[in-house]
Amino acid sequence: MAWKDLSIERRLVAAKADLMFSQPFFGALAVRLNLIECKDEKTCDTMATDGKSIYYWPPFVDKLSKQELVFVFVHEIMHCALKHHTRRQVRDPKKWDIATDYVINGELVATNIGKMPKEGLHNPAFTGMAAEEVYNLLPDGDGGSGGKGSNPGGGDPGGCGGVLDGGNSPAELAEASAEMDVALKQAASLAAKQAAGNMPASMQRIIDQLLKPVVDWQSVLRRFIDDAAGTPDFTWSRPNRRYLPMDIVLPSTRFEGIAHLAVAVDTSGSINAKVLQRFASEINGAFGDGIIDKITVVYCDAEVHNHQTFERGDDIRLDPQGGGGTRFAPAFAWLRENAQDARAIIFFTDLYCHDFGPEPDVPVLWGVYGDSRNFDELVGNTPFGEAISVTH
């Protein structure tokens, strides 16, 4: 029977069956997703997923060829596998949809899976990047203020299927993320067994990428600060200030504390101002919890240009200065001379440097911004310290 003579339901089943044989990894993920017809175009005008189901608009499916439907099917599965349904946070839903579409379509086009519909978004420059990175590169006008998310309306801006939030609470999102971790490992095991050592390199690269955990850099940063502060305890004598505006009184976490934390900011080249502000906000949070008494911030390119000191209770407002070459040694030398009692050093940088200087006597955390595709190589050339990618 000709493709166009099949019912919409039969076409969807045929596309799913095709994946089971031609792409067992995606086929294994596809069988765990329910297919639900959308009755209202305002709710879903293409296809969309919340990590548990795939929603489809029949007129959209009707105009797709079999290979286009396979592409869109895998596109939706990739949204699930990359946990886009749990990672949006407070980002604009439509702009997030666009960013995730660029990421997924680049991978699928490069791997020759199906055929991308002509409305699909594709920019080879974004291939291999994280959705959060692409989102930060898109102009603010992409997405507007409406769109999908917890209220999945407003249409699919990418024309290839969208992503809906996988839950409304942190607990729901954590559960959805954990379920996907299990599904990915099972699908990878099945695909490896069926490939019998003949897995195409392009497909293996996608599987490896999907199995690599997404690191929440805010949690790593906070863990680094907590480790430097010592063993935690709780106290009612100083209520947690974060919840007082909501008329909620909770105990604050009491640590041995960090009398002095040092922060170095690489001011060579262009600083990612948005990420730097989020970086400062996380440190500000530790300040608000009373973990840190004093912070010294030093700004350095090839030499030290400026420094600031903040005491507990101050609002951290960074004032980066510089813009020349890159050397880390002057920053560490300045801190050895002027912040001798610092318990730890956090260095915000793109990590493009070869002059690190001698290793400090205290723990160092590199907060690395820039293209995350270069992160592993850059960190591999770093002689000391722990590194996290803060681009996301």
C-alpha positions in Angstrom: 0.0 0.0 0.0 1.3 3.5 -0.9 2.5 5.7 2.0 -0.2 8.3 1.4 -2.9 5.6 1.5 -2.0 4.6 5.0 -3.8 6.1 8.0 -2.0 8.5 10.2 -1.8 5.9 12.9 -0.4 3.3 10.5 2.3 5.7 9.3 3.4 6.4 12.9 3.6 2.7 13.6 5.5 2.1 10.4 8.0 4.8 11.3 8.5 3.4 14.8 9.0 -0.1 13.3 11.5 1.2 10.8 13.5 2.6 13.7 13.5 -0.8 15.5 15.3 -2.4 12.6 17.4 0.5 11.2 18.2 2.4 14.4 17.8 0.0 17.3 19.1 2.6 19.8 16.4 5.1 18.9 13.9 2.2 18.4 14.4 1.1 22.0 13.7 4.6 23.2 10.7 5.0 20.9 8.8 2.0 22.3 8.7 3.5 25.8 6.9 6.7 24.5 3.2 6.8 24.1 1.7 8.3 21.0 -1.1 10.8 21.7 -3.1 12.6 19.1 -3.5 16.4 19.6 -7.1 17.5 19.2 -6.2 21.2 19.2 -3.7 22.9 16.8 -3.1 25.6 19.5 -1.7 22.9 21.8 0.5 21.2 19.3 0.8 22.0 15.6 3.6 19.5 14.7 4.8 16.9 17.2 6.1 17.4 20.7 7.3 15.4 23.7 7.4 15.8 27.5 9.7 12.8 27.9 6.9 10.3 28.5 4.7 10.7 25.4 4.9 12.0 21.8 2.0 14.3 20.9 1.2 14.6 17.2 -1.0 16.9 15.1 -2.5 14.7 12.3 -2.4 17.3 9.5 1.3 17.8 10.2 2.0 14.1 10.0 -0.1 13.8 6.9 2.2 16.0 4.8 5.4 14.2 5.8 7.1 11.5 3.7 8.2 8.4 5.4 11.8 9.5 5.8 10.7 12.9 7.0 8.5 11.3 9.6 11.4 9.1 10.7 13.5 12.2 11.1 10.9 14.0 13.2 10.4 10.8 15.3 14.1 10.7 16.1 14.1 14.4 16.6 11.5 14.0 19.4 13.4 11.0 20.9 16.5 13.2 20.9 14.7 15.8 22.9 14.0 13.1 25.5 17.5 11.6 25.4 19.1 15.0 25.8 16.7 15.7 28.7 15.5 19.0 27.1 12.2 18.4 28.9 14.0 18.8 32.2 16.6 21.5 31.4 14.7 24.6 30.4 14.5 26.1 33.9 13.4 29.8 33.6 14.5 30.2 29.9 12.0 31.5 27.3 10.0 28.4 26.1 10.0 29.3 22.3 13.7 30.4 22.3 14.6 27.2 24.1 12.6 25.2 21.5 14.6 26.9 18.7 18.0 26.3 20.5 17.2 22.6 21.1 16.1 22.2 17.5 19.4 23.5 16.1 21.3 21.1 18.4 19.3 18.0 17.4 18.9 18.7 13.7 22.7 19.3 13.3 23.4 15.9 14.8 20.7 14.1 12.7 21.7 15.7 9.4 25.4 14.8 10.1 24.4 11.2 10.8 22.0 10.9 7.8 19.0 9.7 9.8 15.9 10.2 7.8 15.3 13.5 5.9 14.8 16.8 7.6 11.6 18.6 6.7 12.2 21.8 4.8 10.9 23.9 7.7 13.6 22.4 10.0 16.2 24.7 11.6 19.8 23.8 10.7 23.0 25.7 11.2 26.2 23.6 11.0 28.0 26.0 13.4 25.8 24.8 16.2 26.4 21.1 15.7 27.9 19.6 18.8 27.1 22.5 21.1 24.8 22.3 24.1 21.3 23.7 23.9 22.2 26.2 26.6 25.1 27.5 24.6 23.0 27.9 21.5 20.3 29.6 23.5 22.8 32.2 24.8 23.9 32.9 21.2 20.4 33.5 19.8 19.0 37.1 19.9 16.4 37.7 22.6 13.8 38.3 19.9 13.8 34.6 19.1 10.9 33.2 21.0 9.1 36.2 22.4 7.3 35.8 25.7 4.8 33.1 24.9 5.0 29.5 23.7 5.4 26.0 25.0 6.6 25.0 28.4 4.3 24.3 31.3 1.6 25.8 29.2 2.3 24.2 25.8 0.7 26.6 23.4 1.9 29.0 20.7 3.1 26.6 18.0 6.4 25.0 17.1 8.9 27.6 16.0 11.3 25.0 14.5 8.8 23.1 12.3 10.2 19.7 13.3 8.5 19.0 16.6 8.9 20.6 20.0 9.7 19.9 23.6 7.4 20.3 26.6 8.5 20.6 30.2 8.7 17.2 31.9 7.3 18.4 35.2 6.5 21.4 37.4 8.5 20.6 40.5 12.2 19.8 41.1 11.1 16.4 42.3 9.2 15.7 39.1 12.1 16.9 36.9 14.6 14.8 38.9 12.5 11.7 38.5 12.1 12.3 34.8 15.9 12.7 34.5 16.6 9.5 36.4 14.1 7.5 34.3 15.8 8.7 31.1 19.2 7.7 32.4 18.0 4.1 32.9 16.3 4.1 29.4 19.5 5.4 27.7 21.7 2.7 29.2 19.2 0.0 28.2 18.9 1.3 24.7 22.7 1.6 24.3 23.2 -2.0 25.5 20.6 -3.2 23.0 22.1 -1.3 20.2 25.6 -2.5 20.9 24.4 -6.1 21.1 22.6 -5.9 17.7 25.5 -4.0 16.1 27.9 -6.9 17.1 30.9 -4.6 16.9 29.8 -2.9 13.7 28.3 0.3 15.1 28.7 3.2 12.7 31.1 5.8 14.1 28.6 8.6 13.7 26.0 6.7 15.6 28.4 5.7 18.3 29.4 9.3 18.8 25.7 10.3 19.3 25.3 7.4 21.9 28.5 8.4 23.7 27.2 12.0 23.8 23.8 11.0 25.2 25.4 8.8 27.9 27.7 11.5 29.1 26.1 13.1 32.1 25.1 16.8 32.0 27.0 18.5 34.9 25.1 21.1 36.9 28.0 23.6 37.3 26.1 25.5 40.0 26.1 22.3 42.2 29.8 21.7 41.6 30.6 25.3 42.4 28.6 25.1 45.6 30.1 21.7 46.5 33.6 23.1 46.1 32.8 26.0 48.4 31.2 23.7 50.9 34.2 21.4 50.9 36.5 24.3 51.6 34.2 25.4 54.4 34.3 22.2 56.4 31.6 20.0 57.9 28.1 21.4 57.9 25.7 21.8 60.8 22.4 23.7 61.3 21.6 26.6 63.6 18.3 28.4 64.5 20.3 31.3 65.9 20.7 32.8 62.5 17.7 32.1 60.2 18.3 31.4 56.6 17.9 34.8 54.9 16.9 33.3 51.5 13.4 32.4 52.9 12.7 35.4 55.1 11.0 37.5 52.3 8.5 34.6 52.0 7.8 34.7 55.8 9.4 31.3 56.2 11.8 30.7 59.0 14.3 27.9 58.4 17.6 27.2 60.1 20.7 28.3 58.2 23.5 25.9 57.5 26.5 26.5 59.7 29.9 25.5 58.5 33.3 26.0 60.0 33.3 28.6 57.3 35.7 30.2 54.8 37.3 33.3 56.4 38.6 34.3 53.0 37.8 33.1 49.4 39.8 34.3 46.4 38.2 34.7 43.0 40.3 35.5 39.8 38.7 36.7 36.6 40.4 36.3 33.3 39.7 39.6 31.5 41.6 38.8 28.2 39.4 38.9 25.1 35.7 39.0 25.5 34.1 38.1 28.8 30.7 36.3 28.7 28.9 38.9 30.8 25.8 36.9 31.3 27.6 33.8 32.6 29.9 36.0 34.7 26.8 37.5 36.4 25.4 34.0 37.1 28.7 32.9 38.4 28.8 35.9 40.8 25.2 35.2 41.8 26.1 31.6 42.9 29.0 33.0 45.0 26.6 35.6 46.4 24.3 32.8 47.5 27.1 31.3 49.6 27.7 34.8 51.0 24.1 35.0 52.0 24.2 31.7 53.8 27.1 33.0 55.9 29.6 30.4 54.7 32.1 33.1 53.5 33.3 36.0 55.6 35.4 37.8 52.9 36.0 37.5 49.2 38.9 39.1 47.2 38.4 39.4 43.5 41.4 40.0 41.2 41.1 40.9 37.5 43.9 39.8 35.2 44.8 39.4 31.5 48.6 39.4 31.0 48.9 41.4 34.3 46.7 42.4 37.2 44.5 45.4 36.5 42.1 45.7 39.3 40.9 44.0 42.5 37.9 44.2 44.8 37.2 43.1 48.4 33.8 42.1 49.7 32.8 41.5 53.3 29.9 39.4 54.5 26.6 41.3 53.8 28.0 43.1 50.8 26.3 42.7 47.4 28.8 41.4 44.9 29.0 43.7 41.9 32.0 42.8 39.7 34.0 45.4 37.9 36.2 43.6 35.3 39.0 45.5 33.7 41.6 44.5 31.1 41.4 43.1 27.6 45.0 42.2 26.6 46.9 38.9 26.5 46.5 35.9 28.8 48.7 34.8 31.7 47.4 33.2 34.9 50.7 33.4 36.8 50.4 37.1 37.7 47.0 36.5 39.3 48.2 33.6 41.4 51.3 35.6 42.3 49.2 38.6 43.4 47.0 36.4 45.5 50.0 34.7 47.2 51.1 38.2 48.2 47.8 39.9 49.0 45.4 37.1 50.0 47.7 34.7 51.9 44.9 33.5 54.1 42.5 32.5 51.3 41.2 29.0 51.8 40.4 28.4 48.1 40.7 30.0 44.6 38.0 30.1 41.9 39.3 31.2 38.5 36.7 32.3 35.8 38.4 31.9 32.4 38.1 30.6 28.9 41.3 28.6 29.8 43.2 29.6 26.6 46.6 30.0 28.4 49.9 28.3 28.8 51.4 30.3 31.6 49.8 28.9 34.7 52.6 29.6 37.1 53.3 27.3 40.1 50.5 25.4 41.7 49.0 27.3 44.7 48.9 25.7 48.2 45.1 25.8 48.3 42.4 24.1 46.1 41.7 25.7 42.7 38.4 25.5 40.7 38.5 26.6 37.1 35.1 28.0 36.0 35.5 27.6 32.2 33.3 29.6 29.8 33.3 29.4 26.0 32.6 26.7 23.4 32.1 23.5 25.5 33.2 21.4 22.5 36.8 22.4 23.4 36.4 21.8 27.2 37.9 18.3 27.5 41.0 19.3 25.4 41.6 22.5 27.3 41.2 20.8 30.7 43.5 18.1 29.6 46.3 20.7 29.3 45.6 22.2 32.7 48.4 21.3 35.2 46.4 21.6 38.4 42.9 22.2 39.9 39.4 21.0 39.2 37.5 22.4 36.2 33.8 22.8 35.4 32.2 24.2 32.2 30.0 27.2 33.2 28.8 28.0 29.7 25.5 26.3 30.4 
